[in-house]
Amino acid sequence: MTSMPSESVHPSDPDDSRAGLARSSDLQPILAGIIAAFVGFAGVFTVILQGFIAVGATPAQAASGLLAICLVQGVLAMWMSWHHKMPISIAWSTPGSVLFAATGMLDGGFPVAVGAFIGAGLLIVAAGLVKPFGKLVSSIPPVLASAMLAGILLGLCLAPARAVADEPSLAIPVVLVWAIVGRLKRIWAVPAAVATAIVMIALHAPTDGLSTAHFMPDIAFVWPEFRATAMISLAVPLFIVTMAAQNLPGIAVMKLNGYEPPVSRIFVVSGLGSVVTAFFCGHTLNLAAITAALCAGPEAHPHPGRRWIASVSAGATYLVLGLGATTAAALITIAPPVLIQAATGLALFGAFGAALAGATAHAADRDAAMVTFVTAASGLSFFGVGAAFWGLVAGGAFMLLNRRWAR
């Protein structure tokens, strides 16, 4: 292993007169951070909970996982942002939760999935500590990583249409609110759809579905079980989609806004945080992409040197939102399934569109990307290893064949 490289972590320093003006308007980044955390949580918490349940977690374990990742990502975001004085936003791996839904229950149940969560976290640590490994990860063709993610997302993004067909009276209001609010303010479209789904749950769920126990935060501990098949079918794809769909875009957003983030340090810290959360049913932590754009851009503060306050504010807000994880999980269990499916699918439309655009960006590699896409979407499984991994293998082999043939 090599030591972590020394990296520049600060944007250009302001002059003294601008610094004084910047400090006088710190309410702006505080509010920006609160909004970023609320949008990030409300938009995809259903995806997170559904993912945990898909790989075998009980509702209590799913709630514990959501609480754990909210608490740890909030603490890490606050500490990293304050220490480096830049908006370092930490988030959960939404593509990872989608992968869980596509993978389904592993042989051995949820403890085996927890072992895979730990494996993915350790791979992220290795990417930060071992330079050759980090370079190897970055050499994975982006078109194949995007195609794999698009294949994983496809089934979930079809859910709103299926929900409308099965239960139109429940699903159509959710879809209409998403469409109308999205035309007015796109960033609020998914939270508005989730809020509508919650209203529909309140109207149609049993009156005795919630008790006072559902409003109390709860943490569950799971001792992991490590199996080679789970490492190949879940840990490796989880690591790849987290790096390709979360960490790399998060780095790009920060650089676009003039920051040079401490990449290796972020990988090590978020990977270790992922390992800690796994013991409490949580999964992978990483750099945020959407939240990073909200906290690192000029909307957070006109001066780059004060935008770190937005990430600290977002982290603190996640600590508060995490306390509602048990209630959120309880709502999922009593809700009509079509409502959760519709809300989950709508929350992933943007990610699916971006992944599909990335997969088809280069005409020369489009065939290989489509092989990856259809294989990952097919749900096939060989030797206990799921479709996401085989999609990457099939697409990579096809790409290699094409390039060798061209030569």
C-alpha positions as CSV (number, residue, x, y, z in Angstrom):
1,M,0.0,0.0,0.0
2,T,1.1,3.5,-0.6
3,S,0.4,6.5,1.6
4,M,-2.3,8.9,0.6
5,P,-1.0,11.6,-1.8
6,S,-0.9,15.2,-0.8
7,E,-3.6,17.1,-2.6
8,S,-4.7,20.7,-2.8
9,V,-8.0,21.1,-1.0
10,H,-8.9,24.8,-1.2
11,P,-10.4,26.9,-3.9
12,S,-8.7,30.2,-4.6
13,D,-8.5,32.4,-1.5
14,P,-10.7,35.6,-1.4
15,D,-9.4,39.0,-0.7
16,D,-10.1,40.4,2.7
17,S,-12.9,42.8,1.7
18,R,-14.8,40.0,-0.1
19,A,-14.3,37.7,2.9
20,G,-15.9,40.2,5.2
21,L,-18.9,40.5,3.0
22,A,-19.2,36.7,2.6
23,R,-19.3,36.1,6.3
24,S,-22.2,38.5,6.7
25,S,-24.5,36.3,4.6
26,D,-24.0,32.9,6.0
27,L,-27.7,32.3,6.3
28,Q,-27.8,31.6,2.6
29,P,-25.6,28.4,2.7
30,I,-27.3,27.2,5.9
31,L,-30.7,27.3,4.1
32,A,-29.1,25.8,1.0
33,G,-27.8,22.8,3.0
34,I,-31.2,22.2,4.7
35,I,-32.9,22.2,1.3
36,A,-30.2,19.9,-0.2
37,A,-30.6,17.4,2.6
38,F,-34.4,17.4,2.5
39,V,-34.4,16.9,-1.3
40,G,-31.9,14.2,-1.1
41,F,-33.7,12.3,1.7
42,A,-37.3,12.8,0.5
43,G,-36.4,11.9,-3.1
44,V,-35.0,8.5,-2.5
45,F,-35.6,7.2,1.0
46,T,-38.2,4.8,-0.5
47,V,-35.5,3.4,-2.8
48,I,-33.1,2.8,0.1
49,L,-35.7,1.0,2.3
50,Q,-37.0,-1.1,-0.6
51,G,-33.4,-2.1,-1.4
52,F,-32.7,-3.3,2.1
53,I,-35.9,-5.3,2.2
54,A,-35.1,-6.9,-1.2
55,V,-31.9,-8.4,0.1
56,G,-33.6,-9.9,3.1
57,A,-33.8,-7.1,5.8
58,T,-36.7,-7.0,8.1
59,P,-38.6,-3.6,8.3
60,A,-36.7,-3.0,11.6
61,Q,-33.4,-3.7,10.1
62,A,-34.2,-1.5,7.1
63,A,-35.1,1.3,9.4
64,S,-31.9,0.8,11.3
65,G,-29.9,0.9,8.0
66,L,-31.5,4.1,7.0
67,L,-30.9,5.7,10.4
68,A,-27.2,4.5,10.5
69,I,-26.3,5.9,7.0
70,C,-28.1,9.2,7.8
71,L,-26.1,9.6,11.1
72,V,-22.7,8.5,9.7
73,Q,-23.0,10.5,6.4
74,G,-24.1,13.5,8.4
75,V,-21.1,13.4,10.8
76,L,-18.6,12.7,7.9
77,A,-20.0,15.6,5.8
78,M,-19.8,18.0,8.8
79,W,-16.3,17.0,9.8
80,M,-14.8,16.8,6.3
81,S,-16.4,20.1,5.2
82,W,-15.3,22.0,8.3
83,H,-11.8,20.4,8.3
84,H,-11.1,21.2,4.6
85,K,-13.2,24.3,4.4
86,M,-14.9,23.1,1.2
87,P,-18.4,21.7,0.5
88,I,-17.7,17.9,0.7
89,S,-21.1,16.4,0.6
90,I,-21.4,12.7,1.7
91,A,-24.4,10.6,0.6
92,W,-25.7,7.1,0.4
93,S,-25.3,5.0,-2.7
94,T,-28.7,5.2,-4.4
95,P,-27.5,3.0,-7.3
96,G,-26.4,0.5,-4.7
97,S,-29.9,0.3,-3.4
98,V,-31.2,-0.2,-6.9
99,L,-28.7,-3.0,-7.3
100,F,-30.1,-4.7,-4.2
101,A,-33.6,-4.7,-5.7
102,A,-32.3,-6.2,-8.9
103,T,-30.1,-8.8,-7.1
104,G,-32.8,-10.0,-4.6
105,M,-32.3,-12.3,-1.6
106,L,-28.9,-13.9,-1.4
107,D,-28.3,-17.5,-0.4
108,G,-27.8,-17.1,3.4
109,G,-30.1,-14.1,3.9
110,F,-29.4,-10.6,5.1
111,P,-26.2,-11.4,7.1
112,V,-24.5,-12.4,3.7
113,A,-25.7,-9.1,2.2
114,V,-24.1,-7.3,5.2
115,G,-20.8,-9.1,4.5
116,A,-21.0,-7.8,0.9
117,F,-21.7,-4.3,2.1
118,I,-18.4,-4.5,4.2
119,G,-16.6,-5.9,1.2
120,A,-17.7,-3.0,-1.0
121,G,-16.6,-0.5,1.7
122,L,-13.2,-2.1,1.9
123,L,-12.8,-1.9,-1.9
124,I,-13.5,1.9,-1.7
125,V,-10.8,2.2,1.1
126,A,-8.4,0.3,-1.2
127,A,-9.2,2.6,-4.1
128,G,-8.1,5.5,-1.8
129,L,-4.9,3.8,-0.4
130,V,-3.5,1.8,-3.3
131,K,-2.7,3.9,-6.4
132,P,-2.6,1.1,-8.9
133,F,-6.0,-0.2,-7.7
134,G,-7.5,3.3,-8.0
135,K,-6.1,3.7,-11.5
136,L,-7.6,0.3,-12.4
137,V,-11.0,1.3,-11.2
138,S,-10.9,4.6,-13.1
139,S,-9.9,2.6,-16.3
140,I,-13.3,0.8,-16.4
141,P,-15.0,2.2,-19.5
142,P,-17.6,4.7,-18.4
143,V,-20.0,3.5,-21.1
144,L,-20.1,0.0,-19.6
145,A,-20.5,1.2,-16.1
146,S,-23.4,3.5,-17.3
147,A,-24.9,0.6,-19.3
148,M,-24.8,-1.7,-16.2
149,L,-26.5,0.9,-14.1
150,A,-29.2,1.6,-16.8
151,G,-29.9,-2.1,-16.9
152,I,-30.3,-2.3,-13.2
153,L,-32.6,0.7,-13.2
154,L,-34.8,-0.4,-16.1
155,G,-37.2,-2.6,-14.2
156,L,-37.7,-0.1,-11.4
157,C,-38.4,2.7,-13.8
158,L,-41.2,0.7,-15.4
159,A,-42.9,0.5,-12.1
160,P,-44.9,3.8,-12.4
161,A,-46.5,2.7,-15.7
162,R,-47.4,-0.7,-14.1
163,A,-48.8,1.0,-11.0
164,V,-51.0,3.2,-13.2
165,A,-52.3,0.1,-15.0
166,D,-52.9,-1.9,-11.8
167,E,-54.2,0.8,-9.4
168,P,-55.0,4.0,-11.4
169,S,-56.8,5.8,-8.6
170,L,-53.8,5.5,-6.3
171,A,-50.9,5.9,-8.8
172,I,-52.2,8.6,-11.2
173,P,-52.2,11.4,-8.5
174,V,-48.6,10.6,-7.7
175,V,-47.5,10.7,-11.3
176,L,-49.5,13.9,-12.0
177,V,-48.0,15.7,-9.1
178,W,-44.5,14.6,-10.2
179,A,-45.2,15.9,-13.8
180,I,-46.7,19.2,-12.8
181,V,-44.3,20.2,-10.1
182,G,-41.4,19.1,-12.3
183,R,-42.4,21.7,-14.9
184,L,-42.5,24.4,-12.2
185,K,-39.4,23.5,-10.2
186,R,-37.7,20.2,-11.3
187,I,-35.7,19.7,-8.1
188,W,-39.0,19.5,-6.1
189,A,-40.7,17.0,-8.4
190,V,-39.7,13.8,-6.6
191,P,-40.2,15.1,-3.1
192,A,-43.7,16.3,-4.1
193,A,-44.5,12.9,-5.6
194,V,-43.3,11.2,-2.4
195,A,-45.4,13.6,-0.3
196,T,-48.4,12.8,-2.4
197,A,-47.8,9.1,-1.9
198,I,-47.6,9.6,1.9
199,V,-51.0,11.4,1.7
200,M,-52.5,8.5,-0.3
201,I,-51.0,6.1,2.3
202,A,-52.7,8.0,5.1
203,L,-56.0,7.9,3.2
204,H,-55.9,4.2,2.3
205,A,-53.8,2.5,5.0
206,P,-55.4,0.8,8.0
207,T,-56.1,3.2,10.9
208,D,-54.2,0.9,13.3
209,G,-51.2,0.5,11.0
210,L,-48.9,2.8,13.1
211,S,-48.2,2.8,16.8
212,T,-46.1,5.0,19.1
213,A,-43.3,2.4,18.7
214,H,-43.0,3.4,15.0
215,F,-42.0,7.0,16.0
216,M,-39.0,6.0,18.1
217,P,-35.5,5.6,16.5
218,D,-34.2,2.0,16.6
219,I,-30.8,0.5,15.8
220,A,-30.3,-3.2,15.0
221,F,-27.0,-5.0,14.9
222,V,-26.2,-7.7,12.4
223,W,-23.1,-9.9,12.5
224,P,-21.9,-10.3,8.9
225,E,-21.4,-13.5,7.0
226,F,-18.8,-13.6,4.2
227,R,-19.3,-15.7,1.1
228,A,-17.4,-15.6,-2.2
229,T,-20.5,-15.7,-4.4
230,A,-21.9,-12.6,-2.5
231,M,-18.7,-10.8,-3.0
232,I,-18.8,-11.3,-6.7
233,S,-22.5,-10.8,-7.3
234,L,-23.1,-7.9,-4.9
235,A,-19.9,-6.4,-3.4
236,V,-18.0,-5.9,-6.7
237,P,-21.0,-4.5,-8.7
238,L,-21.9,-2.3,-5.6
239,F,-18.4,-0.9,-5.6
240,I,-18.4,-0.3,-9.3
241,V,-21.8,1.5,-9.5
242,T,-20.9,3.6,-6.4
243,M,-17.6,4.7,-7.9
244,A,-19.0,5.3,-11.4
245,A,-22.4,6.8,-10.6
246,Q,-21.6,8.6,-7.3
247,N,-17.9,9.2,-6.5
248,L,-16.7,10.2,-10.0
249,P,-19.6,12.5,-10.7
250,G,-19.2,14.0,-7.2
251,I,-15.6,14.8,-7.9
252,A,-16.5,16.3,-11.3
253,V,-19.1,18.6,-9.7
254,M,-16.6,19.9,-7.2
255,K,-13.9,20.5,-9.8
256,L,-16.4,22.2,-12.0
257,N,-17.1,24.7,-9.2
258,G,-13.4,25.4,-8.6
259,Y,-12.4,23.0,-5.8
260,E,-9.7,20.4,-5.7
261,P,-11.1,17.8,-3.3
262,P,-8.9,15.4,-1.3
263,V,-10.0,12.4,-3.4
264,S,-7.9,9.7,-1.7
265,R,-8.9,10.9,1.8
266,I,-12.6,11.0,0.9
267,F,-12.5,7.4,-0.5
268,V,-10.8,6.2,2.7
269,V,-13.1,8.0,5.1
270,S,-16.3,7.1,3.2
271,G,-15.2,3.5,2.8
272,L,-14.5,3.1,6.5
273,G,-17.8,4.8,7.3
274,S,-19.5,2.3,5.0
275,V,-17.9,-0.6,7.0
276,V,-19.2,0.9,10.3
277,T,-22.8,1.4,9.0
278,A,-22.9,-2.1,7.6
279,F,-22.8,-3.6,11.1
280,F,-26.0,-1.6,11.8
281,C,-27.7,-2.7,8.5
282,G,-26.5,0.3,6.5
283,H,-24.7,0.2,3.2
284,T,-22.2,2.2,1.1
285,L,-21.4,5.9,1.6
286,N,-19.8,8.1,-1.1
287,L,-19.5,11.6,-2.4
288,A,-22.8,13.1,-3.3
289,A,-23.6,14.2,-6.9
290,I,-26.9,16.0,-6.8
291,T,-26.4,17.3,-3.2
292,A,-22.9,18.3,-4.1
293,A,-24.2,20.5,-7.0
294,L,-26.6,22.2,-4.6
295,C,-24.0,22.8,-1.9
296,A,-20.9,23.6,-4.1
297,G,-22.6,25.9,-6.7
298,P,-23.2,29.7,-6.6
299,E,-26.7,29.1,-5.3
300,A,-25.2,28.1,-2.0
301,H,-23.1,31.2,-1.6
302,P,-21.7,33.8,-4.0
303,H,-18.3,33.2,-2.5
304,P,-16.6,29.7,-2.9
305,G,-14.8,30.1,0.4
306,R,-18.1,30.0,2.4
307,R,-19.9,27.2,0.6
308,W,-18.5,24.6,3.0
309,I,-21.2,25.9,5.5
310,A,-23.9,24.5,3.2
311,S,-22.4,20.9,3.5
312,V,-22.1,21.3,7.2
313,S,-25.8,22.4,7.3
314,A,-26.8,19.5,5.1
315,G,-24.9,17.0,7.4
316,A,-26.7,18.4,10.5
317,T,-30.0,18.2,8.7
318,Y,-29.4,14.5,7.9
319,L,-28.8,13.8,11.6
320,V,-32.4,15.1,12.3
321,L,-33.9,13.4,9.3
322,G,-32.4,10.1,10.3
323,L,-34.4,10.1,13.5
324,G,-37.5,9.6,11.3
325,A,-36.2,6.4,9.7
326,T,-38.3,4.1,11.8
327,T,-41.5,6.0,10.9
328,A,-40.5,6.0,7.2
329,A,-40.0,2.2,7.3
330,A,-43.3,1.7,9.0
331,L,-45.0,3.7,6.3
332,I,-43.5,1.5,3.7
333,T,-44.8,-1.6,5.3
334,I,-48.4,-0.4,5.6
335,A,-48.5,1.3,2.2
336,P,-50.2,-0.2,-0.9
337,P,-47.3,-1.6,-2.9
338,V,-48.2,0.2,-6.1
339,L,-47.7,3.6,-4.3
340,I,-44.2,2.7,-3.2
341,Q,-43.4,1.2,-6.7
342,A,-44.6,4.4,-8.4
343,A,-42.7,6.7,-6.1
344,T,-39.5,4.6,-6.3
345,G,-39.6,4.5,-10.1
346,L,-40.2,8.3,-10.4
347,A,-37.3,9.0,-8.1
348,L,-35.0,7.0,-10.4
349,F,-36.1,8.5,-13.8
350,G,-33.3,11.1,-13.8
351,A,-30.6,8.5,-12.9
352,F,-31.9,6.2,-15.6
353,G,-31.8,8.9,-18.2
354,A,-28.3,9.9,-17.3
355,A,-27.1,6.3,-17.3
356,L,-28.7,5.6,-20.7
357,A,-27.2,8.8,-22.2
358,G,-23.7,7.8,-20.8
359,A,-24.1,4.3,-22.2
360,T,-24.9,5.5,-25.8
361,A,-22.6,8.5,-25.8
362,H,-19.9,6.9,-28.0
363,A,-21.1,5.2,-31.2
364,A,-18.0,2.9,-31.5
365,D,-18.8,1.3,-28.1
366,R,-22.6,1.4,-28.4
367,D,-23.0,-2.3,-29.2
368,A,-20.9,-3.3,-26.2
369,A,-22.9,-1.0,-24.0
370,M,-26.1,-2.5,-25.2
371,V,-24.8,-6.0,-24.5
372,T,-24.1,-4.9,-21.0
373,F,-27.5,-3.1,-20.7
374,V,-29.6,-6.1,-21.8
375,T,-27.6,-8.6,-19.8
376,A,-27.8,-6.5,-16.6
377,A,-31.6,-6.0,-17.2
378,S,-32.3,-9.7,-17.9
379,G,-32.0,-10.9,-14.3
380,L,-30.0,-14.0,-15.3
381,S,-27.8,-15.7,-12.7
382,F,-24.9,-18.2,-13.1
383,F,-23.1,-19.9,-10.2
384,G,-25.0,-17.7,-7.7
385,V,-23.7,-14.5,-9.3
386,G,-26.2,-11.9,-10.4
387,A,-26.9,-10.2,-13.7
388,A,-25.1,-6.9,-13.0
389,F,-21.7,-8.6,-12.8
390,W,-22.3,-10.7,-15.9
391,G,-23.5,-7.7,-17.8
392,L,-20.1,-6.0,-17.2
393,V,-18.3,-9.2,-18.2
394,A,-20.3,-9.7,-21.4
395,G,-20.0,-6.0,-22.4
396,G,-16.3,-5.9,-21.6
397,A,-15.7,-9.1,-23.7
398,F,-17.7,-7.7,-26.6
399,M,-15.8,-4.4,-26.5
400,L,-12.5,-6.2,-26.4
401,L,-13.5,-8.3,-29.4
402,N,-14.6,-5.2,-31.4
403,R,-11.3,-3.4,-30.7
404,R,-9.2,-6.4,-31.5
405,W,-11.2,-7.0,-34.7
406,A,-10.7,-3.4,-35.7
407,R,-7.0,-3.7,-35.3
